[in-house]
């Protein structure tokens, strides 16, 4: 297959080509293509023309948030135009143009690549097969985009490539301007030029031009090796983190005008530049390492396959001390569903799911404990889990009467939200309204709920002596025995039950509460559903 590429001519700079494309500048095809602008082709191991398409790219990418180079500094990028950086102290750096001379890019064959073995090419020179080189070229980094943009497509010998060497170097000394710098204003004896504006916090803006004659080589290994095949569009992206160049160790910005030869910041900036270049396989040209994307997808699939749901069973009254929970666990090759109870009166109970009895709990002993665990695939001693309990109602019943019940969430996230709500501490207090028969009487109700207990109290004072009913939602729940000159009395319902206190086997929130005698209300109020929550 003949090489397909686009060459740059003396009146066309690489910046002119890149500017309208935006995003990451794809480089793989760029360097190999430039090597072939003299009409030659890149030969494969058998001496034939290359038969696998490859592209490469530059990107002016930002460092991941939270890294040393980025720190707490912020970066803003407009849809087009320069890149502006702001550090934690309020200093601003605007990058208008970033250029570098790439003298050479060299791709090395993986050790033992079958296409380069001596038996495949007995007459070939070892170096001819082991590496592909190209350059030099002047690169103007695109500063205003996020997605890679292919500049040149070319071809490369099929096989595995495990390393790329990237060399930034000032142009070789020549008697005249090198061809690749024709029609540009790039200074000779310079490998990097940055133009922009620096504005110190609270100060005036200062234009700058930073130049360096830095000669640096960066070796990047592909793990696993880059596999170039004829039936795949291969791409390598080189990410140049220009945001990290002019920064101190604490991520604050350095005024590029102060980065001078032999100055305090020269070594720091040049070290930043050298370490800012990374390379990775990026066949989908989205500016992200394909290997990392595959790992993330596998982790996501594993997370989707592994589900854990836990939910407490709600006590619905007949046995106020009883409690329990359900647990659903799903992994790639097995699933378990468990119902466990404690403090339940001895006896046999049905486990009912979506109105269908699925098993029994045989509660014995002083602890009132029992559990049943369904499994898939089936295991001896455990009933088969041949149903899905998620999003279904689960009840622990005896004689058709429900003692404990809950709705199983469909996912672990929903369960976490339910658990967070269960763990919240709720406190509600309101005054009872006097309805007339005893104009001096006053009172209040209080509801307190914590993770493992709840209390509902009704208190009165200055009420005429006598016995009064505490009525919640038209149901008498207890009595107040008012005695003494103060006319005081109190009743406290509790869950779990405690000696001397009636069980709280109902939820008073959102319900009308009344203190009555012979059917006549003396004090009343409606308890809110929410109150002050513990922060």
C-alpha positions, 0 to 999 in steps of 0.5 A: 500500500503506498504511503498517504500523507500531506507535506508542508511546503516552504510557504505553509507552517505547521501552525497554519495547518493546525490552527483551524483544527483545534484540539490535540495535534495528532503526531504519529503520521506527522513525523513519519510523513515528513520523513517521506516528503522527499518522495521516499516511502517507509519500507516494511520488514520484507522490503515492500511498502508499509501496509498499516495506517498510523497517525500520531499527535501532539496535544497541549493537554492540562495535567490531571486535577490535583497533580503537582503540576496543576496544584490548586491552580485553575485553568480556563480555555476559550473555544478559540484563542489563547490559554489562560492560567490562574494560580492560587495567589491570583497571578495570571499567565496567558499563553498565546503561542507555544512552539518547539523544534522536534528534531527527531522521533524514533520508534523502536521495535519490540524485542523479539518482534517476529517481523524483524527476526533474522529468519524473516529478514536474513539480508536486512540491516538490524538498525533498518528493521529495529527503528523508524526515525523522522524530523526535524519539524517546527510544531506549534501546539494547539492551545484551545481544544481537547480532542485530537485532530489528525494532521497527517496520515501515513503508514508504518511496518506492521508489528509491535513497537515498544518505545518512542524517543522524542527529541526537542533540539535546536536546529543544526548549525547551517549556513542558511535557514533550514528548510523547515523554518522557511517562511517563519519568524522562529529564531535560529539557535532556539528549540522552544519559544513561548509568547504571551502575557503575564499579569501579577496579582494586583499588578499590570500586565506584561507581554513576554517572549520566552526562548530556550535552547534546551536540548532534551530527549524523552523516552516513552515505553508502551505497556503493552507494546503498540500493535500495528496491524493492517486492519486497524487504524493505529494512533499515538498521541503525545500530550505536552502539558504546557500548563506545568511549564512555568510553575514553582513546586507549590504550583504558583506561576513564574513570570516567564520574563524572569526565566533567564539563562543562568537565572533562578528559574531556568533549571526549574522551567526546563525540568518542567518542560522535559517531564511534561511530555507523555505518549500513549496509544490512542486509536480512538483519538480522544486524547486518552490512553486506550489501555487506561480506558480499557482498565476503567471499562473492566473495573466498571463491568466488575462493579456492575456485576457485584451488587450488595444491598442491605436493608433493615426490616421495619417492626410493624407492631405485634412484637415490639422488640423484634428486629431484623434485616435482609441482605442481597449479594450478587457477584459474577458467578453466585448470588445470595439472599438472606433474611435474619431476625432477632428478639422475635418470640419463639415460633415458626414464621413464613418468609413472604416475598411479593405475596409468595411464601419462599421459606420458613424461619424457626425462631428458638432460644432466648435471643429470638434469632433465626435466619434463612439464606437462599443461594444460586447456584444451589448449595446443600442446606440452603434453599435455591434462589430462583427469584429476584427479591430486588424491588419486592416487598419482604415480610416475616409473617405468622398466621398471616400477620406481618411482624417485620417487613421492608421493600428491597431496593433495586440497587446498592446505591438506593440502599445506601441512601436508605441507610443514611436516612435511617441513621439520621437523628430526628427530633420534633417538638410541638405544643399542644393546643388548648381546645377549651374545656380546661382553659389553664391546661397546656402540654407538648409532644416530643418525638426523637429518633436515632439509629437504633431507638425511638421515643414518643412522649406526651406531657401535660400540666395545669390539667384538672385531675383525672384519667385522660386518653392519649389518642393518635390518629383516632386510636387510643394508645395510652393513658395519662393519670393527672394528679396533684396541684400542678396537674401534671402527667407524662407518658413515654412510648419507646422502641425497643420497649423498656420496662415501665414504658409502653412500646412504640409500635406506631409512627406518630409523625404526620398524625393528629394527637389528642388528650381526651376524656370521655371523648372530649379533646382538651389538648390537641395538635398534629405532629409534623413529619420532620423536625430539626435533624442532627447535623 
